[in-house]
Amino acid sequence: MSQDRIDILERALKREKKARKAAEKILEQKSTELYYSKKKIEELYKEVESELTKTDSQLQGVFENIVDAYVIIDIAGNILKMNATAAHLFDFESDKSDGNLMNMVLPEDIDYVSQSFKSLQKEGSIKDFKINIKTNKNDIKLVHVNASIIYDKGIAVAAQGILRDITQDNKYQKSLEAEREKYRAITANMNLGLLEVNNDDEILLCNSSFCEMSGYAQDELLGKVASDLFLDSEVAEIIKNENLKRQKGDSNSYELKIKNKLGEIRYWLVSGAPNYNLEGKVIGSIGIHLDITAFKKLQEQKEKLLIDLEKSNNELHEYAHVVSHDLKSPLRSINALVSWLKEDNFGKLDEISLKNFGLIESTLEKMEQLISNILSYSSLGEETQSNQPVNLNDVLLEIKETIYLPEHISLKANTELPIINGDKTKLEQLFQNLIGNAIKYCDKAEGFIEVNCRELDQHYEFSVKDNGIGIEEKHHEKIFKIFNYLNKSKDSSGIGLSIVKKIVDLHEGDLWLESSLGTGSTFFFTLKK
Amino acid sequence: MKGIVFTEFLDLVEDKFGIEMVDRIIEQSELQSGGAYTSVGTYDFSEMLKLLKNLSSNTGIAIDDLLLVYAEHFFSVLEKSYPLFFEMYSDPIEMLASIENHIHVEVIKIYPDAELPTFELVEKTDDSLIMIYKSSRAMHHFGLGLMNKTFQHFNTTASIVLEKIKNDGTEVKFIINKN
């Protein structure tokens, strides 16, 4: 081999070696790069993997914990996966049960459902879809559905949905509507005027009765300020205060003087209550209005009558005083004159004249007593020392001591008598009159008078029983009327029982009697505790 | 420029003209790399120009003709190394039309520091293609050789006319008509 060729080959070899080394260096560098790249990729993979696990467990948590039913179905409706709530909703044994949602659709809904399913596939999702389903246990439930399609590489492979049982909601809603309708019917038809205003007193609602009361049509009222329509400025101030109270949450009732559409003054009784919104904030008030104008007029008349009555009563009272006083003095004069006549003609008068003088005297005495009784009757209405505790045992004792009780008549109380609130003098008069009558009209050899008492709810019931002459039933009514007396006797003025009746009335009690002619009488009366 | 272009070139020179010619042009070119090329390395393009120039002066063959022959040789290297590219196409026009948007994109992925020419697509029909080659290397005949071989690969031929837009050959219009 020539030297030239050897040289050429040597150079070529040298180049090859150099090229190989360069290549090796490059390769080493590349493999180092590759190693680091691989490591980096591994790290990234781990990161991605842990992120994926995290997301997956988050999703699983959502799936398990979601309050609503969650279900995944394939395109044919077969259940692929569901949570426990869904299993419960569909009445399945467990969330692992097999089922097909299409089998739960009611026959009448099939068209509706297949249409909705098509739109779900087309749009990718569907919201607020409501449908009745027949569950595994043949219960009908109304469910609310939000669903979306699951795609795999752009192809719809399944659908996932969140379902909510709104059967109860629906029932509740319906009953709420029925309630509302009932309420509406009540407010529309009730005889009371109903008015709802907001916090600015603008009318939001009124029923037909209110329109009738006010004289306005509904559209003349809505949106108007109620106080501007009906009230004078001073009355408006009152209602403003009442409205303020209501805004604080108080209910209240008050009377209003208003002007209706025709300008007539009417009186309304208003019961108002604050109206709250769902957050519990006062948003206005609702008032019930009753027209009390007629009642109010009657009341005014009554008040006037009372005043008149009081006036004439006073006049009468005064008159009775004056009359009895004025009548008594000529009586005394006549009495004096008669006794002078008797004295002056002592021994000159015959027996008949003397008897007539005696009759004049006893008549005068009776007249005097009559006038005294009228005076005492007319002063009964006066409020003296009323409402003090009075021990009726003491009262009876005092009467026993002061009254003339013949030997053949006994008087006793069979029971302990109570202490009641009242006017002592009047209560004395009451017992005295009844006992006095019993004594007066005793015709038996052995007379008795018994006082009894028993306690009732609000009253005490007393009775005064005797075995005297008794009273025929036909007279029972009239004996309590003034100037009625059945037996003409010199001490009977015909006023006693009227006084009794009046005193019982003053003590808010009743008075009646049981009696039969010849066997005796029992007078009953009640006195308020 | 990728080392494989150099190694394949020198292999071809050795094959056609003998190891002496390889030695001679390397010696004459006074290369920075010393002519020690590895296909995985990257080398300055001026070395290729020097090698081509010296080969041309030693053999009396024009540089463009040398590039043409070299390209035809290089095509077979591509066929062997990257059969996937060829399987993706069934038509040479389609393949050539996608040099810029597909093939070169993939090349950059494999060789991030490759410096590639651009082939701007001007007109395309089923049977014809007009493209504008742009490269500071002015290796349009290398392209021409690859194109000829592409048609051959799909068992067809084409007439390809080159019109220089710039005299130095850095911008050339390729008018390709399938036969």
Chai-1 contact restraints between the chains, C-beta under 6 A:
chainA,res_idxA,chainB,res_idxB,connection_type,confidence,min_distance_angstrom,max_distance_angstrom,comment,restraint_id
A,I8,B,E20,contact,1.0,0.0,6.0,A-B,restraint_1
A,I8,B,D23,contact,1.0,0.0,6.0,A-B,restraint_2
A,R11,B,D23,contact,1.0,0.0,6.0,A-B,restraint_3
A,R15,B,G35,contact,1.0,0.0,6.0,A-B,restraint_4
A,R15,B,A36,contact,1.0,0.0,6.0,A-B,restraint_5
A,K18,B,A36,contact,1.0,0.0,6.0,A-B,restraint_6
A,A19,B,A36,contact,1.0,0.0,6.0,A-B,restraint_7
A,A19,B,Y37,contact,1.0,0.0,6.0,A-B,restraint_8
A,A19,B,T38,contact,1.0,0.0,6.0,A-B,restraint_9
A,A22,B,T38,contact,1.0,0.0,6.0,A-B,restraint_10
A,A22,B,G41,contact,1.0,0.0,6.0,A-B,restraint_11
A,A23,B,T38,contact,1.0,0.0,6.0,A-B,restraint_12
A,A23,B,V40,contact,1.0,0.0,6.0,A-B,restraint_13
A,I26,B,V40,contact,1.0,0.0,6.0,A-B,restraint_14
A,I26,B,G41,contact,1.0,0.0,6.0,A-B,restraint_15
